[in-house]
Amino acid sequence: MGDLELYLLVSDHWKADGGLMFGVVPKILWEKQKTADANNMIDCACVGLIARKNGRVIVCETGIGNKLSEKRARQVAQREPEGLLDALQRLSIRPEEVDAVIPTHLHWDHAGGLTRRNETGGVELTFKNARHFVQRSEWDFALRPDIRSQSAYITDDFTPLADGNRAVEFVDGDTEVLPGVHVRLVAGHTPGSQVVIVRSGELACAVTGDLVSQRPHLKVPWNMAADLDPLRVFEEKARLLDEAEKHRWLLVLSHETDQPAGYIEESGEWRPEPRLA
């Protein structure tokens, strides 16, 4: 895409509770699009992007990673705990060659891959030479979450970026973190949720995070039960989808398992990008 090389990053497959994913949307509606198993769990993926721009390697989203306990991994039916590094290896990219890492927020299923458990059981940075861009509001909330959000954050995922390392760079609001690489504060899902927008001239690709988690969430009123401020989610989602349709932005949906990269047509329909299948 212009001077960009884009690779779809699917770092994990797992399962989430259907009620968590669709909130107040009745199951009789969402199950027509996402089939639930006997435990009301639906298939999810952790989807992000690997971008090459101006000689830099940028990783957007890191998925769950390899630090979940065996019990927790079974509960969410996690597969491919090393999927992030496997994806990079297929592109002949070593972790130390990654220049920038941008999670959309610090929930365990988006930021788990920022760190990893090594052969001796210790926790280490996955990308030791990279700059990690996180909203200050997200970091502060993740350290002191409200009682509802406590289980969504695992401090080992992100605190090593600052503890003894200088790997995290805090941003406040909408910022161009690298030439052509922008973050947009959308909040709503969490106080510091951000969308990552990578540009090349008039072309752009946006990694939506949990603002648009799966294809059914392309409907503005359909949101997740985990959203802390649903009205903000609706507002920011409508804005993003309007821009994406008008300017033909490529969207990458954070937990979609079936053709998660595509475009919004004038009719509102989803058109997958075949080269990122």
C-alpha positions as CSV (number, residue, x, y, z in Angstrom):
1,M,0.0,0.0,0.0
2,G,2.0,2.9,-1.3
3,D,5.4,2.8,0.5
4,L,4.0,0.4,3.1
5,E,4.3,-3.3,3.4
6,L,1.5,-4.7,5.5
7,Y,1.2,-8.2,6.9
8,L,-1.8,-9.5,8.8
9,L,-0.7,-10.6,12.3
10,V,-2.9,-13.4,13.8
11,S,-1.0,-14.2,17.1
12,D,-3.5,-16.4,18.9
13,H,-6.8,-18.2,18.5
14,W,-9.0,-18.6,21.6
15,K,-12.6,-18.5,22.9
16,A,-14.6,-15.7,24.6
17,D,-18.0,-15.7,26.3
18,G,-20.6,-14.6,23.8
19,G,-22.3,-12.3,26.4
20,L,-19.0,-10.6,27.0
21,M,-18.5,-10.0,23.3
22,F,-22.0,-8.7,22.6
23,G,-23.3,-7.1,25.8
24,V,-27.0,-6.2,25.6
25,V,-27.4,-7.5,22.1
26,P,-29.8,-10.5,22.3
27,K,-28.2,-13.9,21.7
28,I,-30.9,-14.7,19.2
29,L,-29.4,-11.9,17.0
30,W,-25.6,-12.3,17.5
31,E,-25.7,-16.1,17.2
32,K,-26.8,-15.8,13.6
33,Q,-23.3,-14.4,12.9
34,K,-21.2,-16.0,15.6
35,T,-22.0,-19.6,16.6
36,A,-21.7,-20.3,20.3
37,D,-20.7,-23.7,21.8
38,A,-22.4,-25.5,24.6
39,N,-20.6,-23.2,27.1
40,N,-21.7,-20.0,25.2
41,M,-18.2,-19.5,24.0
42,I,-17.4,-18.1,20.5
43,D,-14.3,-18.4,18.5
44,C,-11.9,-15.4,18.6
45,A,-8.5,-14.5,17.2
46,C,-6.0,-11.9,18.3
47,V,-5.5,-9.9,15.1
48,G,-3.0,-7.1,14.5
49,L,-0.6,-5.8,11.9
50,I,3.1,-6.0,11.1
51,A,4.1,-3.0,9.0
52,R,7.3,-2.1,7.2
53,K,7.7,1.6,6.6
54,N,10.8,3.6,5.8
55,G,13.0,0.8,6.9
56,R,11.3,0.4,10.2
57,V,9.4,-2.6,11.5
58,I,6.2,-1.8,13.4
59,V,4.1,-4.3,15.4
60,C,0.5,-3.3,16.2
61,E,-1.0,-5.5,18.9
62,T,0.7,-8.5,20.5
63,G,-2.1,-10.9,21.5
64,I,-2.1,-13.1,24.5
65,G,1.5,-14.4,24.5
66,N,2.9,-17.4,26.5
67,K,2.4,-16.4,30.1
68,L,-1.1,-17.6,30.9
69,S,-1.3,-20.3,33.5
70,E,-2.2,-23.8,32.2
71,K,-5.6,-23.5,33.9
72,R,-6.4,-20.1,32.4
73,A,-5.2,-21.2,28.9
74,R,-7.6,-24.1,29.1
75,Q,-10.5,-21.8,30.2
76,V,-10.1,-19.6,27.1
77,A,-9.1,-22.5,24.8
78,Q,-5.9,-20.7,23.8
79,R,-4.0,-22.0,20.8
80,E,-0.7,-21.0,19.4
81,P,0.8,-19.1,22.4
82,E,3.9,-18.4,20.4
83,G,2.0,-17.2,17.4
84,L,3.4,-13.7,17.5
85,L,7.0,-14.9,17.2
86,D,6.1,-17.5,14.7
87,A,4.5,-14.8,12.5
88,L,7.7,-12.7,12.7
89,Q,9.9,-15.7,11.9
90,R,7.9,-16.4,8.7
91,L,8.8,-12.9,7.6
92,S,12.4,-13.4,8.6
93,I,12.1,-10.7,11.3
94,R,13.9,-11.2,14.6
95,P,12.4,-9.8,17.7
96,E,15.4,-7.5,18.2
97,E,14.8,-6.0,14.8
98,V,11.3,-4.6,15.7
99,D,11.5,-0.8,16.0
100,A,8.1,0.0,17.4
101,V,5.3,-1.8,19.2
102,I,1.8,-0.2,19.6
103,P,-0.9,-2.0,21.5
104,T,-4.4,-0.5,21.3
105,H,-4.8,-1.0,25.0
106,L,-3.3,-3.1,27.9
107,H,-5.9,-5.8,28.3
108,W,-4.4,-9.3,28.6
109,D,-5.5,-10.3,25.2
110,H,-3.9,-7.4,23.5
111,A,-0.8,-6.7,25.6
112,G,0.1,-10.2,26.7
113,G,2.8,-10.5,24.0
114,L,4.6,-7.3,25.1
115,T,6.5,-9.6,27.5
116,R,7.2,-13.4,27.5
117,R,8.1,-16.1,29.9
118,N,11.6,-17.4,29.0
119,E,13.2,-20.8,29.4
120,T,14.0,-20.3,33.1
121,G,10.5,-19.1,34.0
122,G,11.4,-15.4,34.2
123,V,9.5,-12.6,32.4
124,E,11.4,-10.6,29.8
125,L,10.6,-8.0,27.1
126,T,9.6,-9.6,23.8
127,F,11.0,-6.7,21.8
128,K,14.0,-5.4,23.7
129,N,15.1,-2.8,21.2
130,A,11.6,-1.4,20.4
131,R,9.9,1.8,21.5
132,H,6.4,0.9,22.9
133,F,3.7,3.6,22.6
134,V,1.0,3.6,25.2
135,Q,-1.5,6.3,26.2
136,R,-0.6,7.7,29.6
137,S,-4.3,7.4,30.7
138,E,-4.3,3.7,29.8
139,W,-1.1,3.0,31.8
140,D,-2.3,4.8,34.9
141,F,-5.7,3.0,34.8
142,A,-4.1,-0.4,34.2
143,L,-2.0,0.1,37.3
144,R,-5.0,1.0,39.4
145,P,-8.1,-0.4,37.6
146,D,-11.6,-0.3,39.1
147,I,-13.0,-3.4,40.6
148,R,-14.8,-4.3,37.3
149,S,-11.6,-4.1,35.3
150,Q,-9.1,-5.8,37.6
151,S,-9.2,-9.2,35.9
152,A,-8.6,-7.7,32.4
153,Y,-5.1,-6.4,33.3
154,I,-2.0,-8.5,34.1
155,T,0.8,-6.3,35.4
156,D,3.5,-8.7,34.1
157,D,2.3,-7.9,30.6
158,F,3.4,-4.3,30.7
159,T,5.2,-3.1,33.9
160,P,8.5,-4.6,32.8
161,L,8.5,-2.0,30.0
162,A,9.2,0.6,32.7
163,D,10.7,-1.4,35.6
164,G,14.4,-1.4,34.9
165,N,13.9,-0.6,31.2
166,R,13.2,2.5,29.3
167,A,11.1,0.8,26.6
168,V,7.8,2.7,27.0
169,E,6.9,6.1,25.6
170,F,3.7,7.6,26.9
171,V,1.4,9.7,24.7
172,D,-1.5,11.9,25.5
173,G,-4.3,11.9,23.0
174,D,-3.9,11.9,19.2
175,T,-0.2,11.8,18.2
176,E,2.0,10.9,15.3
177,V,4.4,8.6,17.0
178,L,6.5,7.9,13.9
179,P,6.4,9.5,10.5
180,G,3.1,8.3,9.0
181,V,2.1,6.3,12.1
182,H,-0.6,7.8,14.2
183,V,-2.5,6.9,17.3
184,R,-6.0,8.2,18.0
185,L,-7.3,8.2,21.5
186,V,-10.8,6.7,21.4
187,A,-11.3,5.7,25.0
188,G,-14.7,4.1,25.7
189,H,-13.6,0.5,25.9
190,T,-10.9,1.5,28.4
191,P,-9.8,5.1,29.4
192,G,-6.8,4.9,27.1
193,S,-7.9,2.8,24.2
194,Q,-6.3,3.9,20.9
195,V,-6.7,3.1,17.3
196,V,-3.5,2.8,15.3
197,I,-3.6,4.5,11.8
198,V,-0.7,3.9,9.4
199,R,-0.7,6.2,6.4
200,S,0.9,6.3,3.0
201,G,-0.1,9.4,1.1
202,E,-3.9,9.3,0.8
203,L,-4.0,5.6,1.7
204,A,-4.4,4.5,5.3
205,C,-4.8,1.3,7.4
206,A,-6.5,1.4,10.8
207,V,-6.1,-1.2,13.5
208,T,-9.3,-0.9,15.4
209,G,-8.6,-2.7,18.7
210,D,-11.8,-3.4,20.6
211,L,-13.6,-0.3,19.1
212,V,-14.6,-2.8,16.4
213,S,-13.8,-6.2,17.7
214,Q,-15.5,-8.5,15.2
215,R,-17.5,-8.0,12.0
216,P,-20.9,-7.9,13.8
217,H,-19.5,-4.9,15.8
218,L,-19.5,-2.9,12.5
219,K,-23.0,-2.1,13.5
220,V,-22.6,1.0,15.7
221,P,-25.0,0.0,18.5
222,W,-23.4,-3.4,18.9
223,N,-20.7,-3.2,21.5
224,M,-19.0,-5.4,24.1
225,A,-20.1,-5.8,27.7
226,A,-16.6,-4.9,28.8
227,D,-16.8,-1.3,27.4
228,L,-16.6,1.1,30.3
229,D,-18.2,4.0,28.4
230,P,-20.5,2.6,25.7
231,L,-21.7,6.0,24.5
232,R,-18.1,7.1,23.8
233,V,-17.6,3.8,21.9
234,F,-20.7,4.5,19.7
235,E,-19.4,8.0,19.0
236,E,-15.9,7.1,18.1
237,K,-16.9,4.0,16.2
238,A,-19.3,6.0,14.0
239,R,-16.6,8.6,13.3
240,L,-14.0,5.9,12.4
241,L,-16.4,4.0,10.1
242,D,-17.5,7.1,8.4
243,E,-13.9,8.1,7.6
244,A,-13.1,4.5,6.6
245,E,-15.9,4.5,4.1
246,K,-15.3,8.0,2.7
247,H,-11.5,7.6,2.3
248,R,-11.4,3.8,1.6
249,W,-9.3,3.0,4.6
250,L,-8.3,-0.6,5.2
251,L,-9.6,-1.8,8.6
252,V,-8.1,-4.6,10.7
253,L,-10.6,-6.0,13.3
254,S,-9.0,-7.1,16.5
255,H,-10.8,-10.4,17.2
256,E,-12.4,-11.4,13.9
257,T,-11.6,-15.0,12.8
258,D,-12.9,-14.8,9.2
259,Q,-11.3,-12.3,6.8
260,P,-10.5,-9.6,9.5
261,A,-9.0,-7.0,7.1
262,G,-11.2,-5.1,4.7
263,Y,-13.1,-2.1,3.6
264,I,-16.5,-0.5,4.3
265,E,-18.5,-0.1,1.1
266,E,-21.0,2.8,0.5
267,S,-23.8,0.3,1.3
268,G,-22.2,-0.4,4.7
269,E,-21.2,-3.9,3.7
270,W,-17.8,-5.4,4.5
271,R,-15.5,-6.2,1.6
272,P,-12.5,-8.3,2.7
273,E,-9.0,-7.5,1.4
274,P,-8.1,-10.6,-0.5
275,R,-4.3,-10.0,-0.2
276,L,-4.6,-10.1,3.6
277,A,-6.7,-13.3,3.8
